[in-house]
């Protein structure tokens, strides 16, 4: 005989699954926009990276994370990963 699923845990997990799906869709939209930025930068012969903007974005998101009671170190690691991936895409757009 198997134990019945815990309804409280199942409800939490359903909410987590919904948030995970939303995050994926938000990231997909963000990358669609940054792809357009990369194509524009390649066409306009602009560099793929903008260190000043990246630093400002990281600081802005660290502040938002603190206000949201999210670990700012985690938020910085996350956005740095996203920024690095965007730069990689922008570099590929220049080569195309």
N, C-alpha and C positions, 0 to 999 in steps of 0.2 A: 504494500500500500504506500502510495506517495503522499507526501504532505501537500496540502492545498497551498497555492501561492499566497504569500503575504500581501494583502491588498494595499497596505500602506506603502510597502516597498515597491510594489508594482506601479502605484500612482507616481511615486517619485521618479522611478525609471522612465515612465511614459513622458513625464515633463522633461527629463534630461534628454530623451530621444528627440523630443520636439525642438528643444534648444539646439541640439547638435545639427538637426536638419536645417534650422534657420541659419546657423553659422555657416554651413556649407553654401547655402544660397547667397548669403551676404558676401562671402569670400568670392564666389563665382562672379557676382556682379562687380565687385571691386576690381577683380582681375580683368574683366571685360573693359572697364574704363581705363585701367592702367595700360592695357594693350593698345588702346587708341592713343594714349599719351606717348607710348613708345614709338608708335608709327609716326606721330607728329614730330617727335624729337628727331627721329631718323631723317625725315623729310626736311626739317628745318636745320639739320646739322647741329643739333644741340647735344651736349654730353648726356649719356644715359643715366648718370648719377647727379644728384644735387645735394652735396653734403650739408649745406646750410639748412635746406628744407628738411632733410632727414633728421638732423639734430633738433630742430624746432618741433617736428612731429613727435619725436621720442619724448621730449620734455613735456609737450602738451598731453600726450597719452599717459605719461607717468602721473601727471597731476590729476587727470581724470580717474585713473586707477585708484589713487589715494582717496579721492572724493567718494568713489564707489566702494571703498573698503576692499579693494583687490590689491594683491601684492604688486607694487610697482616694478619690482625686479622681473616678475613673470610677464607683466605687460610689455616691458622693454624687450625681453627675449622674444616674445611673440611678434611684436611689430618689427623687430630687427630681422627676424626670419622672413616676414612678408616683404619688407623692403629689399632684402637681398635677392629674393625671388623675382621681384619686379625689375630690379636692375639687370638681372640675368636675362629676362625677357627683352628689356630695352636694348641690351647689347646684341641679342639675336636679331632684333628688328633692324639694327644698323647694318648687319651682315647680309640681310636679305636683299 
